Amino acid sequence: MLRFTYLLVLAGCLFGALWLEPLLKVGVLRQVRRLILTIAPVAALFIGWDLLAIRAGHWTFDPAQMVGVVFPGGLPLEEVLFFLVVPVCAILGFEATRQTLLRLSARRRP
Amino acid sequence: MTYTMAAVTGVVAAVLIDVFAIRSRVVLGKVFWCTYPIIFGFQLLSNGILTGRGVVLYNPADILGLRLVYAPVEDLLFGFALIVLTLSLWVRLSAASPPGPDPSGPPAPPP
């Protein structure tokens, strides 16, 4: 169970944000092309940063708390997933906030 | 370069890219600053678990040692840069402003 620690944290992030899609109907997950075009370059950039930081020794990972899939450069699978999960959660939060603000201002000015 | 220097550089670069390169200017908008505190709360929670349980370990020589819920402040800057760039690009690729002649022009006034 310990080796799923990082993976479970990522799953927790997703569960914390995914409900916004059906409940507030933000329509983020339907925009697959826009999601890919947004997340791919940002993830590539930050994976590059991660690889440089690993090489420079800025941070290390506890192998006992990871599933054990490691990419060249010492990059664990969980780190790659982090750069996919966090942007999706941020976009969901952003669109939910935008919609809530719009609804509030519409209510104030009928 | 320490993680501290890299994180500060990352934040400055992300803000400059948002304002001058991608030009979504999310950091100058209300929606971003209403969203960020919510994301920040969840970041403290998830980052706190990862650093508190020692899933990710930091070289003490590369960080200031200033921590918030176990997470080094550098991680909070790293997260900020990641979120600014993501949202900036997301807004730029908005379905409401597809590429074409003058997509950034003001909307036509209602008749």
Backbone of each chain as ProteinMPNN parsed JSONL, in Angstrom:
{"seq_chain_A": "MLRFTYLLVLAGCLFGALWLEPLLKVGVLRQVRRLILTIAPVAALFIGWDLLAIRAGHWTFDPAQMVGVVFPGGLPLEEVLFFLVVPVCAILGFEATRQTLLRLSARRRP", "coords_chain_A": {"N_chain_A": [[0.834, -1.208, 0.0], [1.998, 1.181, 0.709], [3.561, 1.858, -1.445], [1.875, 3.061, -3.15], [1.487, 5.634, -2.366], [2.168, 8.246, -3.546], [0.746, 8.021, -5.927], [-1.858, 7.807, -4.957], [-2.213, 10.335, -3.832], [-2.29, 11.877, -6.143], [-4.608, 10.821, -7.292], [-6.412, 11.682, -5.399], [-6.307, 14.463, -5.85], [-7.485, 14.574, -8.396], [-10.075, 13.559, -7.853], [-10.901, 15.574, -6.223], [-11.416, 17.606, -7.971], [-12.729, 16.733, -10.301], [-15.523, 16.512, -10.048], [-16.523, 18.984, -10.605], [-16.95, 19.153, -13.296], [-19.387, 17.626, -14.148], [-21.18, 18.779, -12.285], [-21.116, 21.642, -12.333], [-21.18, 21.913, -14.981], [-18.973, 22.728, -16.637], [-17.753, 21.956, -18.947], [-15.116, 21.306, -19.625], [-13.687, 18.875, -19.948], [-14.706, 17.927, -22.284], [-13.454, 19.33, -24.228], [-11.21, 18.141, -25.729], [-9.099, 18.513, -27.604], [-8.247, 21.145, -27.119], [-7.421, 20.831, -24.483], [-5.281, 19.035, -24.779], [-3.54, 20.565, -26.398], [-2.965, 22.577, -24.618], [-1.898, 21.333, -22.305], [0.185, 19.633, -23.17], [2.558, 21.193, -24.142], [3.176, 22.633, -21.773], [3.524, 20.619, -19.864], [5.715, 19.322, -21.024], [7.701, 21.282, -20.771], [7.895, 21.526, -17.95], [8.56, 18.937, -17.236], [11.053, 18.885, -18.304], [12.316, 20.747, -16.6], [12.07, 19.309, -14.208], [13.718, 17.076, -14.781], [16.213, 18.356, -15.007], [16.444, 19.318, -12.399], [16.504, 16.946, -10.955], [18.894, 15.935, -11.88], [20.605, 17.906, -10.945], [20.388, 17.441, -8.318], [18.486, 18.656, -6.689], [16.113, 17.552, -5.72], [15.002, 14.332, -4.493], [13.477, 11.059, -4.702], [11.481, 8.885, -2.671], [11.895, 5.608, -3.103], [10.384, 3.598, -1.933], [7.845, 4.562, -1.717], [6.764, 4.765, -4.199], [5.409, 3.506, -7.317], [7.355, 2.314, -8.84], [7.959, 2.528, -11.52], [10.248, 3.953, -13.552], [11.421, 6.518, -15.592], [13.965, 7.233, -18.133], [16.651, 9.234, -16.896], [15.905, 9.271, -14.375], [13.302, 9.915, -13.77], [10.324, 9.469, -12.129], [7.256, 7.671, -12.849], [5.04, 8.804, -11.517], [5.692, 11.513, -11.326], [5.474, 12.396, -13.943], [2.739, 11.979, -14.329], [1.817, 13.825, -12.495], [2.205, 16.265, -13.82], [0.217, 16.123, -15.652], [-2.153, 15.739, -14.27], [-2.343, 17.925, -12.391], [-2.502, 20.335, -14.054], [-5.028, 19.776, -15.33], [-6.783, 19.802, -13.127], [-6.397, 22.461, -12.3], [-7.399, 23.894, -14.494], [-10.074, 23.054, -14.489], [-10.865, 24.165, -12.031], [-10.461, 26.876, -12.567], [-12.3, 27.39, -14.673], [-14.669, 26.76, -13.377], [-14.691, 28.703, -11.41], [-14.8, 31.004, -13.005], [-17.311, 30.662, -14.147], [-18.946, 30.726, -11.897], [-18.509, 33.349, -10.979], [-19.61, 34.747, -13.126], [-22.283, 33.964, -12.925], [-22.927, 35.043, -10.453], [-22.663, 37.803, -10.953], [-24.604, 38.096, -12.864], [-26.846, 37.62, -11.406], [-26.858, 39.754, -9.754], [-27.282, 41.827, -11.498], [-30.075, 41.857, -12.924]], "CA_chain_A": [[0.0, 0.0, 0.0], [2.887, 2.339, 0.84], [4.105, 2.248, -2.742], [0.867, 3.818, -3.903], [1.296, 6.928, -1.697], [2.178, 9.371, -4.491], [-0.357, 7.799, -6.866], [-3.107, 8.111, -4.252], [-2.312, 11.791, -3.703], [-2.731, 12.36, -7.459], [-6.012, 10.414, -7.432], [-7.141, 12.598, -4.525], [-6.413, 15.755, -6.564], [-8.466, 14.406, -9.471], [-11.409, 13.437, -7.264], [-11.241, 16.873, -5.659], [-11.749, 18.582, -9.025], [-13.524, 16.181, -11.412], [-16.962, 16.696, -9.839], [-16.908, 20.29, -11.148], [-17.361, 18.967, -14.693], [-20.83, 17.374, -14.266], [-22.027, 19.588, -11.413], [-21.21, 23.025, -12.821], [-21.222, 21.815, -16.451], [-17.963, 23.637, -17.178], [-17.427, 21.517, -20.306], [-13.659, 21.309, -19.848], [-13.197, 17.569, -20.396], [-15.175, 17.697, -23.656], [-12.562, 20.047, -25.145], [-10.008, 17.296, -25.691], [-8.038, 19.113, -28.41], [-7.74, 22.316, -26.395], [-6.717, 20.324, -23.303], [-3.994, 18.471, -25.206], [-2.69, 21.666, -26.861], [-2.549, 23.357, -23.447], [-1.12, 20.584, -21.322], [1.405, 19.026, -23.739], [3.774, 22.016, -24.068], [3.49, 22.998, -20.386], [4.072, 19.411, -19.22], [7.06, 19.087, -21.586], [8.589, 22.272, -20.16], [8.111, 21.238, -16.527], [9.29, 17.664, -17.141], [12.447, 19.304, -18.537], [12.761, 21.349, -15.331], [12.173, 18.203, -13.264], [14.909, 16.291, -15.132], [17.398, 19.153, -14.644], [16.5, 19.391, -10.936], [16.93, 15.622, -10.484], [20.324, 15.827, -12.196], [21.334, 18.833, -10.07], [20.253, 16.966, -6.944], [17.582, 19.499, -5.898], [15.214, 16.663, -4.992], [15.057, 12.889, -4.753], [12.205, 10.415, -4.385], [11.583, 7.687, -1.846], [11.428, 4.505, -3.954], [9.429, 2.755, -1.206], [6.501, 5.143, -1.798], [6.437, 4.934, -5.614], [5.106, 2.196, -7.912], [8.605, 1.712, -9.311], [8.208, 2.78, -12.943], [11.127, 5.124, -13.63], [11.862, 6.834, -16.952], [15.368, 7.661, -18.21], [16.899, 10.5, -16.218], [15.464, 9.105, -12.989], [11.982, 10.527, -13.612], [9.304, 8.451, -11.828], [5.952, 7.773, -13.533], [4.154, 9.692, -10.773], [6.012, 12.906, -11.63], [4.888, 12.679, -15.256], [1.295, 12.078, -14.108], [1.603, 15.081, -11.764], [2.127, 17.367, -14.777], [-1.031, 15.98, -16.405], [-3.267, 15.86, -13.322], [-2.448, 19.265, -11.797], [-3.111, 21.285, -14.994], [-6.458, 19.489, -15.531], [-7.466, 20.292, -11.928], [-6.333, 23.924, -12.299], [-8.32, 24.382, -15.532], [-11.434, 22.827, -13.971], [-11.089, 25.162, -10.991], [-10.515, 28.189, -13.222], [-13.567, 27.518, -15.404], [-15.75, 26.744, -12.379], [-14.675, 30.029, -10.78], [-15.269, 31.956, -14.006], [-18.755, 30.51, -14.297], [-19.585, 31.176, -10.658], [-18.461, 34.813, -10.967], [-20.575, 35.212, -14.13], [-23.621, 33.749, -12.388], [-23.14, 36.01, -9.372], [-22.872, 39.148, -11.494], [-25.885, 38.07, -13.589], [-27.908, 37.677, -10.4], [-26.87, 41.117, -9.21], [-27.829, 42.743, -12.519], [-31.048, 41.064, -13.679]], "C_chain_A": [[0.867, 1.255, 0.0], [3.37, 2.816, -0.524], [3.102, 2.995, -3.613], [0.655, 5.233, -3.337], [1.16, 8.082, -2.694], [0.989, 9.253, -5.45], [-1.705, 8.149, -6.23], [-3.309, 9.613, -4.061], [-2.814, 12.385, -5.021], [-4.209, 12.021, -7.689], [-6.892, 11.327, -6.585], [-7.351, 13.961, -5.179], [-7.497, 15.667, -7.628], [-9.882, 14.352, -8.91], [-11.872, 14.766, -6.676], [-11.725, 17.876, -6.698], [-12.718, 18.047, -10.072], [-15.027, 16.422, -11.277], [-17.439, 18.027, -10.403], [-17.463, 20.151, -12.563], [-18.867, 18.668, -14.799], [-21.673, 18.363, -13.464], [-22.191, 21.024, -11.911], [-21.257, 23.076, -14.346], [-20.228, 22.774, -17.11], [-17.516, 23.236, -18.586], [-15.95, 21.52, -20.634], [-13.211, 19.997, -20.488], [-13.672, 17.227, -21.814], [-14.217, 18.31, -24.67], [-11.193, 19.362, -25.192], [-8.833, 17.953, -26.418], [-7.39, 20.294, -27.674], [-6.941, 21.892, -25.15], [-5.333, 19.811, -23.679], [-3.035, 19.587, -25.615], [-2.205, 22.536, -25.707], [-1.543, 22.579, -22.607], [0.197, 20.047, -21.9], [2.639, 19.937, -23.653], [4.173, 22.372, -22.638], [4.114, 21.804, -19.66], [5.489, 19.149, -19.718], [8.082, 20.008, -20.919], [8.934, 21.902, -18.714], [8.77, 19.877, -16.304], [10.774, 17.939, -17.384], [13.062, 19.891, -17.281], [13.012, 20.24, -14.312], [13.457, 17.395, -13.497], [16.191, 17.033, -14.74], [17.569, 19.194, -13.129], [16.963, 18.055, -10.344], [18.443, 15.483, -10.696], [21.156, 16.719, -11.273], [21.237, 18.42, -8.601], [19.356, 17.831, -6.073], [16.597, 18.652, -5.096], [15.416, 15.215, -5.398], [13.723, 12.292, -4.306], [12.454, 9.171, -3.552], [11.035, 6.504, -2.645], [10.396, 3.618, -3.269], [8.0, 3.266, -1.346], [6.074, 5.423, -3.24], [6.186, 3.55, -6.208], [6.339, 1.539, -8.512], [8.876, 1.848, -10.799], [9.02, 4.067, -13.046], [11.61, 5.313, -15.063], [13.332, 7.241, -16.95], [15.552, 9.052, -17.596], [16.434, 10.456, -14.778], [14.104, 9.701, -12.707], [10.922, 9.463, -13.336], [7.998, 8.728, -12.58], [5.039, 8.791, -12.858], [4.413, 11.159, -11.088], [5.416, 13.317, -12.968], [3.378, 12.871, -15.104], [0.93, 13.38, -13.39], [1.385, 16.237, -12.738], [0.937, 17.229, -15.733], [-2.224, 16.265, -15.486], [-3.439, 17.298, -12.817], [-2.996, 20.3, -12.796], [-4.602, 21.037, -15.233], [-7.263, 20.04, -14.349], [-7.509, 21.819, -11.918], [-7.322, 24.503, -13.311], [-9.765, 24.213, -15.072], [-11.792, 23.88, -12.921], [-11.273, 26.552, -11.568], [-11.859, 28.396, -13.914], [-14.76, 27.53, -14.447], [-15.851, 28.107, -11.704], [-15.233, 31.07, -11.737], [-16.8, 31.913, -14.112], [-19.52, 31.014, -13.065], [-19.615, 32.704, -10.591], [-19.479, 35.393, -11.941], [-21.993, 35.109, -13.588], [-23.942, 34.768, -11.307], [-23.418, 37.39, -9.919], [-24.186, 39.218, -12.274], [-27.045, 38.201, -12.606], [-28.037, 39.1, -9.849], [-27.502, 42.105, -10.192], [-28.834, 41.977, -13.379], [-31.522, 41.779, -14.97]], "O_chain_A": [[0.524, 2.261, -0.622], [3.565, 4.011, -0.744], [3.446, 3.498, -4.683], [-0.248, 5.946, -3.775], [0.163, 8.804, -2.688], [0.315, 10.239, -5.75], [-2.582, 8.715, -6.884], [-4.435, 10.106, -4.119], [-3.656, 13.282, -5.023], [-4.964, 12.836, -8.218], [-7.988, 11.701, -7.002], [-8.429, 14.546, -5.081], [-8.328, 16.566, -7.754], [-10.784, 15.014, -9.423], [-13.068, 15.055, -6.631], [-12.364, 18.872, -6.359], [-13.459, 18.824, -10.674], [-15.729, 16.524, -12.283], [-18.632, 18.194, -10.657], [-18.328, 20.92, -12.982], [-19.57, 19.405, -15.49], [-22.757, 18.749, -13.902], [-23.301, 21.556, -11.906], [-21.361, 24.153, -14.933], [-20.582, 23.53, -18.015], [-16.973, 24.054, -19.329], [-15.567, 21.715, -21.787], [-12.447, 20.001, -21.453], [-13.111, 16.347, -22.466], [-14.161, 17.88, -25.822], [-10.178, 19.913, -24.765], [-7.708, 17.954, -25.916], [-6.167, 20.422, -27.617], [-5.928, 22.503, -24.809], [-4.343, 20.1, -23.006], [-1.863, 19.574, -25.236], [-1.152, 23.165, -25.805], [-0.482, 23.09, -22.246], [1.209, 20.011, -21.2], [3.673, 19.506, -23.143], [5.36, 22.411, -22.315], [5.099, 21.95, -18.937], [6.367, 18.794, -18.932], [9.177, 19.581, -20.552], [10.094, 21.953, -18.304], [9.459, 19.678, -15.304], [11.641, 17.323, -16.765], [14.2, 19.572, -16.934], [14.04, 20.231, -13.634], [14.184, 17.071, -12.558], [17.131, 16.435, -14.214], [18.689, 19.115, -12.624], [17.71, 18.024, -9.366], [19.169, 14.992, -9.832], [22.26, 16.354, -10.867], [21.922, 18.981, -7.746], [19.441, 17.761, -4.847], [16.277, 18.972, -3.95], [15.921, 14.909, -6.478], [12.94, 12.945, -3.616], [13.472, 8.493, -3.693], [9.824, 6.411, -2.844], [9.611, 2.952, -3.945], [7.048, 2.517, -1.128], [5.155, 6.204, -3.486], [6.674, 2.546, -5.69], [6.363, 0.319, -8.676], [9.887, 1.355, -11.299], [8.545, 5.141, -12.675], [12.142, 4.387, -15.675], [13.889, 7.558, -15.899], [14.707, 9.931, -17.763], [16.538, 11.438, -14.044], [13.769, 9.971, -11.553], [10.641, 8.638, -14.205], [7.683, 9.873, -12.902], [4.346, 9.553, -13.533], [3.482, 11.965, -11.117], [4.916, 14.431, -13.122], [2.804, 13.801, -15.671], [-0.125, 13.963, -13.64], [0.512, 17.081, -12.532], [0.683, 18.127, -16.537], [-3.176, 16.942, -15.876], [-4.551, 17.828, -12.816], [-3.877, 21.077, -12.428], [-5.369, 21.995, -15.329], [-8.303, 20.67, -14.544], [-8.531, 22.409, -11.569], [-8.004, 25.487, -13.023], [-10.585, 25.115, -15.242], [-12.899, 24.42, -12.929], [-12.128, 27.315, -11.119], [-12.485, 29.446, -13.764], [-15.745, 28.23, -14.684], [-16.948, 28.607, -11.455], [-16.037, 31.917, -11.346], [-17.479, 32.939, -14.16], [-20.578, 31.634, -13.173], [-20.623, 33.29, -10.194], [-20.133, 36.393, -11.646], [-22.805, 36.02, -13.755], [-25.053, 35.292, -11.234], [-24.303, 38.087, -9.423], [-24.813, 40.275, -12.339], [-28.078, 38.798, -12.911], [-29.125, 39.581, -9.529], [-28.157, 43.071, -9.8], [-28.479, 41.497, -14.455], [-32.342, 41.236, -15.711]]}, "seq_chain_B": "MTYTMAAVTGVVAAVLIDVFAIRSRVVLGKVFWCTYPIIFGFQLLSNGILTGRGVVLYNPADILGLRLVYAPVEDLLFGFALIVLTLSLWVRLSAASPPGPDPSGPPAPPP", "coords_chain_B": {"N_chain_B": [[22.912, 26.372, -9.883], [20.501, 26.968, -7.357], [17.485, 25.403, -6.015], [15.885, 27.425, -5.061], [16.667, 29.709, -6.571], [15.99, 28.77, -9.126], [13.214, 28.474, -8.832], [12.286, 31.102, -8.347], [13.084, 32.307, -10.731], [11.464, 30.819, -12.437], [8.859, 31.686, -11.736], [8.962, 34.441, -12.406], [9.512, 34.23, -15.156], [7.213, 32.832, -16.027], [5.158, 34.693, -15.507], [5.954, 36.831, -17.148], [5.822, 35.589, -19.66], [3.103, 35.028, -19.775], [2.012, 37.646, -19.809], [3.372, 39.068, -21.885], [4.093, 37.331, -24.016], [2.25, 35.087, -24.543], [0.058, 36.562, -24.018], [-2.43, 36.355, -22.707], [-2.83, 37.348, -20.268], [-3.665, 36.399, -17.736], [-2.781, 36.726, -15.136], [-3.416, 39.288, -14.556], [-6.047, 39.327, -14.211], [-9.354, 38.971, -12.683], [-10.575, 36.452, -12.433], [-8.467, 34.613, -12.277], [-7.237, 35.331, -9.811], [-9.26, 34.775, -8.07], [-9.447, 32.08, -8.339], [-6.896, 31.094, -7.707], [-6.386, 31.141, -4.805], [-7.976, 28.957, -4.007], [-6.848, 26.803, -5.373], [-4.344, 26.979, -4.213], [-4.86, 26.235, -1.565], [-5.507, 23.497, -1.906], [-3.098, 22.723, -2.944], [-1.38, 23.041, -0.777], [-2.353, 21.004, 0.819], [-1.962, 18.578, -0.747], [0.754, 18.791, -1.44], [1.785, 18.952, 1.091], [1.298, 16.385, 2.079], [2.939, 14.87, 0.382], [5.537, 15.931, 0.916], [5.616, 15.901, 3.701], [5.412, 13.181, 4.326], [7.696, 12.374, 3.236], [7.898, 11.524, 0.576], [8.879, 12.99, -1.524], [12.081, 14.294, -1.369], [14.161, 16.962, -0.311], [17.221, 18.574, -1.153], [18.898, 20.043, 1.428], [20.723, 22.087, 0.989], [19.906, 23.343, -1.268], [17.547, 24.696, -0.866], [15.705, 27.336, 0.877], [14.793, 26.596, 3.323], [12.585, 27.458, 4.48], [9.389, 26.613, 5.307], [5.989, 25.657, 4.559], [3.313, 24.07, 5.85], [4.909, 21.668, 5.732], [5.824, 21.812, 3.085], [8.45, 23.078, 1.082], [8.913, 26.592, 0.504], [9.72, 27.054, -2.051], [8.473, 25.083, -3.573], [5.902, 26.039, -3.67], [6.189, 28.248, -5.268], [7.017, 27.005, -7.618], [4.673, 25.576, -8.235], [2.956, 27.741, -8.658], [4.047, 28.905, -10.983], [3.629, 26.8, -12.787], [0.822, 26.698, -12.862], [0.106, 29.268, -13.751], [1.187, 29.309, -16.372], [-0.211, 27.167, -17.532], [-2.952, 28.035, -17.367], [-2.795, 30.399, -18.795], [-2.188, 29.569, -21.398], [-4.394, 27.966, -21.863], [-6.5, 29.844, -21.855], [-5.738, 31.366, -24.037], [-6.152, 29.563, -26.08], [-8.803, 29.599, -26.323], [-12.09, 28.659, -27.267], [-13.71, 30.667, -27.972], [-12.187, 32.594, -29.174], [-11.046, 31.911, -31.938], [-8.219, 31.193, -34.104], [-7.552, 33.651, -36.538], [-8.424, 36.568, -38.553], [-7.689, 39.309, -36.581], [-8.401, 38.218, -33.806], [-8.494, 39.209, -31.306], [-9.979, 41.42, -31.115], [-12.498, 43.808, -30.017], [-15.775, 42.675, -28.958], [-18.606, 42.766, -31.175], [-20.892, 45.467, -30.883], [-24.18, 45.136, -29.438], [-27.101, 45.123, -31.557]], "CA_chain_B": [[21.692, 27.086, -9.496], [19.729, 26.277, -6.328], [16.044, 25.31, -6.3], [15.338, 28.754, -4.772], [16.896, 30.553, -7.746], [15.203, 28.223, -10.235], [11.785, 28.715, -8.592], [12.023, 32.535, -8.554], [13.196, 32.501, -12.18], [10.282, 30.204, -13.034], [7.695, 32.549, -11.52], [9.132, 35.662, -13.212], [9.375, 33.842, -16.566], [5.813, 32.472, -16.299], [4.359, 35.923, -15.532], [6.336, 37.579, -18.359], [5.29, 34.861, -20.823], [1.642, 35.228, -19.776], [1.647, 39.036, -20.128], [3.955, 39.612, -23.114], [4.23, 36.382, -25.127], [0.942, 34.47, -24.823], [-0.816, 37.736, -23.917], [-3.756, 36.117, -22.114], [-2.806, 38.223, -19.088], [-4.485, 35.847, -16.651], [-2.328, 37.238, -13.821], [-3.977, 40.623, -14.346], [-7.509, 39.194, -14.191], [-10.043, 38.644, -11.441], [-10.869, 35.011, -12.352], [-7.261, 33.93, -11.799], [-6.976, 35.596, -8.384], [-10.301, 34.101, -7.288], [-9.176, 30.639, -8.433], [-5.611, 30.713, -7.127], [-6.436, 30.76, -3.38], [-8.564, 27.618, -3.877], [-5.795, 25.874, -5.811], [-3.278, 27.074, -3.208], [-5.279, 25.398, -0.438], [-5.344, 22.093, -2.275], [-1.672, 22.466, -3.115], [-0.809, 22.857, 0.566], [-2.78, 19.683, 1.278], [-1.287, 17.486, -1.467], [2.195, 18.978, -1.293], [2.091, 18.651, 2.483], [1.358, 14.931, 2.244], [4.126, 14.368, -0.326], [6.782, 16.302, 1.584], [5.537, 15.489, 5.1], [5.678, 11.746, 4.406], [9.019, 12.114, 2.661], [7.857, 10.928, -0.762], [9.871, 13.81, -2.215], [13.049, 14.795, -0.396], [14.881, 18.09, -0.885], [18.576, 18.8, -0.683], [18.825, 21.248, 2.275], [21.602, 23.147, 0.479], [19.289, 23.982, -2.435], [16.32, 25.42, -0.492], [15.893, 28.29, 1.972], [14.451, 25.932, 4.575], [11.317, 28.048, 4.897], [8.363, 25.647, 4.901], [4.586, 25.924, 4.864], [2.72, 22.727, 5.89], [5.979, 20.756, 5.295], [6.328, 22.074, 1.733], [9.352, 24.226, 0.959], [8.263, 27.699, -0.219], [10.087, 26.926, -3.473], [7.451, 24.26, -4.224], [4.722, 26.87, -3.893], [6.52, 29.065, -6.437], [7.006, 26.056, -8.742], [3.264, 25.337, -8.537], [2.397, 28.983, -9.193], [4.513, 29.021, -12.378], [2.945, 25.746, -13.558], [-0.595, 27.043, -13.021], [0.007, 30.472, -14.597], [1.431, 28.944, -17.777], [-1.322, 26.323, -17.983], [-4.174, 28.817, -17.559], [-2.533, 31.381, -19.843], [-2.316, 28.879, -22.687], [-5.794, 27.518, -21.954], [-7.314, 31.005, -22.222], [-5.319, 31.74, -25.394], [-6.728, 28.604, -27.01], [-10.245, 29.65, -26.098], [-12.945, 28.399, -28.423], [-14.379, 31.929, -28.293], [-11.329, 33.416, -30.023], [-10.287, 31.038, -32.807], [-7.244, 31.925, -34.906], [-8.154, 34.286, -37.703], [-8.123, 37.988, -38.543], [-7.966, 40.058, -35.36], [-9.242, 37.49, -32.857], [-8.509, 39.878, -29.996], [-10.763, 42.645, -31.227], [-13.644, 43.873, -29.11], [-16.977, 42.065, -29.527], [-19.476, 43.724, -31.848], [-21.954, 45.946, -29.98], [-25.488, 44.57, -29.795], [-27.857, 46.037, -32.406]], "C_chain_B": [[20.938, 26.285, -8.438], [18.264, 26.213, -6.751], [15.401, 26.68, -6.07], [15.469, 29.661, -5.993], [16.052, 30.084, -8.926], [13.72, 28.566, -10.075], [11.433, 30.183, -8.819], [12.086, 32.853, -10.047], [11.948, 31.969, -12.877], [9.054, 31.089, -12.916], [7.783, 33.8, -12.403], [8.924, 35.335, -14.691], [7.917, 33.55, -16.907], [4.946, 33.721, -16.412], [4.666, 36.719, -16.801], [5.766, 36.916, -19.611], [3.777, 35.082, -20.927], [1.279, 36.626, -20.281], [2.129, 39.447, -21.522], [4.034, 38.638, -24.283], [2.876, 35.77, -25.493], [-0.144, 35.555, -24.832], [-2.263, 37.435, -23.489], [-3.947, 37.024, -20.906], [-3.715, 37.719, -17.976], [-4.079, 36.418, -15.298], [-2.86, 38.637, -13.541], [-5.5, 40.559, -14.192], [-8.063, 38.713, -12.862], [-10.242, 37.129, -11.291], [-9.665, 34.263, -11.795], [-7.085, 34.104, -10.295], [-8.097, 35.086, -7.476], [-10.062, 32.596, -7.275], [-7.939, 30.254, -7.627], [-5.669, 30.365, -5.63], [-7.006, 29.359, -3.157], [-7.51, 26.572, -4.243], [-4.685, 25.816, -4.761], [-3.598, 26.201, -1.992], [-5.074, 23.925, -0.716], [-3.873, 21.733, -2.489], [-1.005, 22.228, -1.764], [-1.128, 21.46, 1.09], [-1.976, 18.569, 0.598], [0.231, 17.572, -1.324], [2.634, 18.622, 0.119], [2.198, 17.155, 2.734], [2.66, 14.405, 1.611], [5.429, 14.7, 0.399], [6.791, 15.85, 3.039], [5.856, 14.015, 5.283], [7.012, 11.376, 3.779], [8.991, 11.37, 1.342], [8.869, 11.656, -1.642], [10.78, 14.419, -1.154], [13.895, 15.877, -1.065], [16.277, 18.191, -0.299], [18.587, 20.107, 0.116], [19.671, 22.399, 1.739], [20.952, 23.929, -0.658], [18.002, 24.726, -2.13], [16.611, 26.353, 0.682], [15.66, 27.62, 3.32], [13.174, 26.482, 5.179], [10.204, 27.144, 4.4], [6.977, 26.05, 5.349], [3.882, 24.582, 4.746], [3.698, 21.714, 5.239], [6.583, 21.119, 3.932], [7.305, 23.247, 1.729], [8.67, 25.336, 0.147], [8.563, 27.629, -1.717], [9.043, 26.109, -4.239], [6.204, 25.079, -4.548], [4.948, 27.773, -5.1], [6.486, 28.209, -7.708], [5.558, 25.812, -9.193], [2.606, 26.556, -9.165], [2.778, 29.124, -10.674], [3.789, 28.018, -13.276], [1.498, 26.15, -13.861], [-0.767, 28.28, -13.909], [0.179, 30.1, -16.071], [0.276, 28.115, -18.339], [-2.554, 27.167, -18.304], [-3.999, 29.856, -18.661], [-2.744, 30.759, -21.225], [-3.765, 28.438, -22.928], [-6.694, 28.665, -22.421], [-7.009, 31.423, -23.66], [-5.997, 30.85, -26.433], [-8.247, 28.54, -26.877], [-11.025, 29.446, -27.384], [-13.613, 29.691, -28.881], [-13.516, 32.833, -29.171], [-10.459, 32.53, -30.903], [-9.284, 31.842, -33.635], [-7.919, 32.481, -36.159], [-7.821, 35.751, -37.674], [-8.612, 38.635, -37.252], [-8.879, 39.341, -34.365], [-9.378, 38.231, -31.529], [-9.337, 41.158, -30.017], [-11.95, 42.646, -30.294], [-14.876, 43.244, -29.759], [-17.87, 43.144, -30.148], [-20.572, 44.186, -30.883], [-23.303, 45.38, -30.405], [-26.286, 45.583, -30.61], [-28.928, 46.794, -31.613]], "O_chain_B": [[20.75, 25.077, -8.586], [17.848, 26.87, -7.706], [14.48, 27.061, -6.793], [14.502, 30.303, -6.403], [15.467, 30.898, -9.641], [13.047, 28.906, -11.048], [10.4, 30.485, -9.417], [11.24, 33.582, -10.566], [11.434, 32.598, -13.802], [8.292, 31.233, -13.872], [6.813, 34.174, -13.062], [8.24, 36.073, -15.4], [7.432, 33.971, -17.957], [4.098, 33.81, -17.299], [3.754, 37.225, -17.455], [5.283, 37.598, -20.515], [3.241, 35.294, -22.015], [0.355, 36.781, -21.08], [1.392, 40.097, -22.264], [4.042, 39.07, -25.435], [2.41, 35.918, -26.623], [-1.13, 35.463, -25.565], [-3.193, 38.155, -23.852], [-5.065, 37.413, -20.566], [-4.441, 38.492, -17.35], [-4.918, 36.58, -14.412], [-2.766, 39.121, -12.413], [-6.163, 41.588, -14.059], [-7.356, 38.135, -12.037], [-10.105, 36.58, -10.198], [-9.813, 33.385, -10.945], [-6.814, 33.136, -9.583], [-7.916, 34.975, -6.263], [-10.428, 31.913, -6.318], [-7.923, 29.225, -6.95], [-5.055, 29.38, -5.22], [-6.584, 28.652, -2.242], [-7.307, 25.593, -3.524], [-4.156, 24.747, -4.458], [-2.724, 25.517, -1.458], [-4.54, 23.189, 0.114], [-3.454, 20.601, -2.25], [-0.172, 21.332, -1.62], [-0.291, 20.814, 1.721], [-1.384, 17.724, 1.268], [0.906, 16.564, -1.115], [3.712, 18.065, 0.325], [3.057, 16.699, 3.488], [3.381, 13.609, 2.212], [6.322, 13.858, 0.491], [7.834, 15.459, 3.563], [6.491, 13.63, 6.265], [7.411, 10.211, 3.787], [9.94, 10.661, 1.008], [9.614, 11.036, -2.401], [10.311, 14.986, -0.167], [14.298, 15.742, -2.22], [16.493, 17.932, 0.885], [18.318, 21.17, -0.444], [19.37, 23.562, 2.005], [21.382, 25.036, -0.983], [17.415, 25.33, -3.027], [17.608, 26.199, 1.387], [16.243, 28.013, 4.33], [12.731, 26.045, 6.241], [10.082, 26.924, 3.195], [6.805, 26.699, 6.381], [3.849, 24.001, 3.661], [3.329, 21.001, 4.306], [7.731, 20.772, 3.655], [7.019, 24.294, 2.309], [7.931, 25.047, -0.794], [7.77, 28.081, -2.544], [8.755, 26.394, -5.402], [5.537, 24.849, -5.557], [4.021, 28.038, -5.866], [5.984, 28.645, -8.744], [5.261, 25.839, -10.387], [1.799, 26.431, -10.086], [1.929, 29.426, -11.512], [3.386, 28.352, -14.391], [1.014, 25.964, -14.978], [-1.685, 28.332, -14.727], [-0.603, 30.533, -16.918], [-0.161, 28.326, -19.47], [-3.135, 27.037, -19.382], [-4.948, 30.161, -19.382], [-3.389, 31.342, -22.096], [-4.283, 28.526, -24.041], [-7.55, 28.474, -23.284], [-7.913, 31.791, -24.41], [-6.368, 31.305, -27.514], [-8.884, 27.561, -27.266], [-10.679, 29.979, -28.439], [-14.032, 29.805, -30.033], [-14.032, 33.732, -29.836], [-9.261, 32.402, -30.652], [-9.476, 33.039, -33.847], [-8.769, 31.82, -36.757], [-7.007, 36.169, -36.851], [-9.781, 38.526, -36.882], [-9.995, 39.793, -34.105], [-10.26, 37.927, -30.727], [-9.379, 41.891, -29.029], [-12.369, 41.587, -29.825], [-15.011, 43.276, -30.982], [-17.881, 44.289, -29.697], [-21.122, 43.37, -30.142], [-23.544, 45.166, -31.594], [-26.162, 46.786, -30.379], [-29.657, 47.608, -32.181]]}, "name": "protein", "num_of_chains": 2, "seq": "MLRFTYLLVLAGCLFGALWLEPLLKVGVLRQVRRLILTIAPVAALFIGWDLLAIRAGHWTFDPAQMVGVVFPGGLPLEEVLFFLVVPVCAILGFEATRQTLLRLSARRRPMTYTMAAVTGVVAAVLIDVFAIRSRVVLGKVFWCTYPIIFGFQLLSNGILTGRGVVLYNPADILGLRLVYAPVEDLLFGFALIVLTLSLWVRLSAASPPGPDPSGPPAPPP"}
